[in-house]
């Protein structure tokens, strides 16, 4: 899950709600809330190979939707928060799983390299 505008109360609240709901449903979620440009965050998700991406931005939150993207076909669709939480439209086969954030995560390694170079 990518928060496009960290610090925006509406985006932060929406991401927290989605993260809690997906975690409660037993999904492994990698939540990228770094203070980076959107392009950096999305490129990192592609490099890691995240199969499904939930992109939360201020315009979508205002409309009550998020962008759901599948890596395999690159298909993007706007979905409501409830549709993402239930997985009904997003993942009819029930395989909506995202890699667990951990010690060897590429995002963590990249952030550590940037912090040490400053």
ZINOR-V798829 format. One record per run of one state. SS is the DSSP state (H for helix, E for strand, C for the rest). FROM is the first residue (numbers start at 1). TO is the last residue. If there is no record, write none. Layout:
SS | FROM | TO
SS | FROM | TO
This chain:
C | 1 | 1
E | 2 | 3
C | 4 | 8
H | 9 | 24
C | 25 | 31
E | 32 | 32
C | 33 | 37
H | 38 | 48
C | 49 | 51
E | 52 | 56
C | 57 | 57
H | 58 | 63
C | 64 | 64
E | 65 | 70
C | 71 | 75
E | 76 | 80
H | 81 | 86
C | 87 | 105
H | 106 | 117
C | 118 | 118
